[in-house]
Amino acid sequence: MQFNRLFFWFFYRFRTPPWEGHPLPQRLNELIEGSPPLPCGKALDVGCGTGDTSIYLAQHGWEVTAFDLVHIALDKARAKAAAAGVSIRFFQGDVTHLNAADLGHGFQLIVDNGLLHGLSDDGREGYRRLVSTVAAAQATLLIAGFAEKKRRGPRGIDGAEVERRFGADWAVVRHSQDPAMSRRPGDSIYVHELRRR
């Protein structure tokens, strides 16, 4: 993960990362602001970046814990949360090395806007174990990421792998393309919605 840490540090320090500023998943908006909305509780934002998802959830009454690999992203997230007047528990962590004690338990909502789709197979398995351990019964997990294919950037993940990898602990509710998050032709972003068994 040292290479990944340096790669992401470089983007946050010297450039605007291409994943920053994208719309939140439409399905997340539907869950939070729909009729009826998902009841507020504890939310976990994995790979939170500069905190847009965390801030959105906190503004809608959720108790949010969020982590990211890169301290510069977290510094920006903390500043944005302070400016928005919301309280969020941010901390630095690598999803492949975290354990449940680092996060706590009982999260009713777990949101991933682009972490899982870039992980190695070992990293994906560590991610699955972690989110499955910290999730409450009937929790919702939203995973946004590129479809799996030969392309530059993250390797992507498809619905079949999500079902295979998570199926023992989670029921797959739906897979859907999110046009608002898909910025360029050929870079379709899909949102996978799962429910903890």
C-alpha atoms as one frame of an Amber mdcrd trajectory, in Angstrom:
protein
   0.000   0.000   0.000   3.012   2.330   0.203   2.847   3.020  -3.556  -0.877
   3.796  -3.297  -0.271   6.147  -0.389   2.338   8.086  -2.404   0.163   8.131
  -5.520  -2.837   9.567  -3.699  -0.682  11.945  -1.641   0.754  13.357  -4.874
  -2.709  14.000  -6.333  -4.055  15.668  -3.203  -0.898  17.745  -2.745  -0.192
  18.933  -6.288  -3.318  18.444  -8.396  -7.074  18.251  -8.169  -7.789  14.518
  -8.170 -10.072  13.461 -11.034 -12.416  11.784  -8.536 -12.988  14.985  -6.549
 -16.159  16.986  -7.022 -18.246  14.292  -8.684 -21.938  14.088  -7.789 -22.910
  11.755  -4.989 -24.535   8.509  -6.107 -28.150   9.031  -7.077 -29.093   5.970
  -5.020 -27.537   7.560  -1.912 -29.686  10.655  -2.424 -32.756   8.434  -2.805
 -32.000   6.570   0.423 -31.298   9.711   2.452 -33.918  12.091   1.045 -36.497
   9.697  -0.404 -39.929   8.953   0.919 -39.571   7.399   3.375 -35.904   8.150
   4.022 -33.581   5.596   5.536 -33.803   6.142   9.326 -30.754   8.026  10.615
 -28.156   6.100  12.574 -24.447   5.373  12.356 -22.779   5.726   8.955 -19.297
   4.747   7.784 -17.649   6.492   4.830 -14.785   4.280   3.598 -12.094   6.041
   1.584 -13.765   9.364   2.367 -11.363  11.610   0.434 -12.083  15.263   1.232
 -15.337  14.399   2.948 -18.205  15.340   0.620 -20.213  12.187   1.360 -19.508
  12.409   5.090 -20.644  16.030   5.229 -23.805  15.266   3.260 -24.710  12.453
   5.659 -23.954  14.520   8.770 -26.112  17.370   7.417 -28.976  14.882   7.199
 -28.677  13.738  10.810 -26.313  10.759  10.552 -23.554  10.028  13.081 -20.614
   9.677  10.694 -17.257   7.928  11.002 -14.943   8.356   8.015 -11.431   7.297
   7.148  -8.955   7.671   4.320  -5.408   6.580   3.559  -4.048  10.090   2.934
  -3.684  12.714   5.669  -3.864  15.636   3.210  -7.326  14.519   2.098  -8.380
  14.245   5.745  -7.041  17.720   6.558  -9.206  19.092   3.754 -12.182  17.018
   4.919 -11.879  18.342   8.476 -11.716  21.939   7.217 -14.767  21.432   4.990
 -16.727  19.791   7.810 -15.879  22.664  10.163 -16.992  25.189   7.539 -20.246
  23.254   7.107 -20.796  23.200  10.878 -20.997  19.410  11.203 -19.226  16.987
  13.521 -17.624  13.922  11.898 -15.146  11.419  13.311 -12.317  11.422  10.739
  -9.193   9.307  11.038  -6.359   8.030   8.867  -6.412   4.338   8.088  -5.721
   1.709   5.464  -8.756  -0.510   4.884  -6.479  -3.521   4.399  -5.031  -3.100
   7.936  -7.952  -1.765   9.963  -9.872  -3.927  12.365 -13.322  -3.546  13.876
 -11.908  -2.078  17.097 -10.596   0.889  15.069 -14.079   1.707  13.788 -16.659
   0.442  16.231 -19.723  -1.619  15.333 -23.350  -1.228  14.403 -23.123   0.880
  11.248 -26.518   0.988   9.530 -25.085   2.591   6.377 -21.679   2.059   4.768
 -20.774   4.116   1.696 -17.857   3.587  -0.687 -17.439   6.101  -3.513 -14.485
   4.492  -5.247 -12.315   2.511  -2.827 -13.105  -1.154  -3.446 -12.792  -0.957
  -7.238  -9.082  -0.107  -7.003  -8.013  -2.743  -4.474  -6.084  -5.960  -5.107
  -7.786  -9.306  -4.510  -6.256  -9.508  -1.027  -7.332  -5.944  -0.315 -10.865
  -6.708  -1.451 -11.058  -9.675   0.870  -9.826  -7.581   3.808 -12.390  -4.921
   2.921 -15.189  -7.519   2.835 -14.228  -8.896   6.232 -14.065  -5.436   7.768
 -17.382  -4.070   6.483 -19.132  -7.355   7.263 -17.872  -7.222  10.848 -18.773
  -3.595  11.593 -22.173  -3.560   9.861 -25.409  -3.785  11.827 -27.976  -6.432
  10.905 -29.882  -5.266   7.815 -27.290  -2.531   7.161 -27.068  -1.010   3.687
 -23.752  -1.024   1.797 -23.410   1.188  -1.288 -20.337   0.589  -3.462 -19.670
   2.941  -6.393 -16.960   2.108  -8.903 -15.950   1.592 -12.491 -16.976  -1.583
 -14.261 -14.200  -4.142 -14.577 -12.334  -3.961 -17.887  -8.978  -3.198 -19.430
  -8.485   0.523 -18.825  -6.105   2.976 -17.234  -6.750   3.709 -13.604  -8.641
   1.500 -11.148  -9.184  -2.069 -12.269 -12.927  -1.814 -11.608 -15.387  -4.340
 -10.249 -18.469  -5.904 -11.801 -21.725  -7.146 -10.365 -20.747 -10.795 -10.641
 -17.681 -10.273  -8.469 -19.663  -8.253  -5.931 -22.173 -11.108  -5.650 -19.452
 -13.763  -5.419 -17.313 -11.888  -2.922 -20.073 -10.609  -0.613 -22.806 -13.213
  -1.097 -22.195 -15.175   2.107 -22.825 -12.141   4.330 -24.803  -9.751   2.157
 -27.836  -9.932  -0.119 -27.386  -7.963  -3.344 -30.324  -5.595  -3.764 -29.368
  -4.049  -7.104 -26.631  -3.060  -9.534 -27.240   0.110 -11.546 -25.256   2.489
 -13.692 -25.150   6.038 -12.334 -25.133   8.426 -15.314 -24.449  11.511 -13.188
 -21.241  10.011 -11.787 -20.049   8.714 -15.187 -18.132  11.656 -16.623 -16.537
  10.281 -19.783 -17.684   7.838 -22.441 -16.435   4.363 -21.611 -15.982   5.237
 -17.927 -19.323   4.052 -16.649 -19.701   4.062 -12.883 -21.977   1.504 -11.285
 -23.532   1.538  -7.840 -23.965  -1.797  -6.096 -26.463  -1.871  -3.233 -26.239
  -4.663  -0.673 -28.099  -5.534   2.532 -26.426  -7.247   5.485 -28.036 -10.610
   6.223
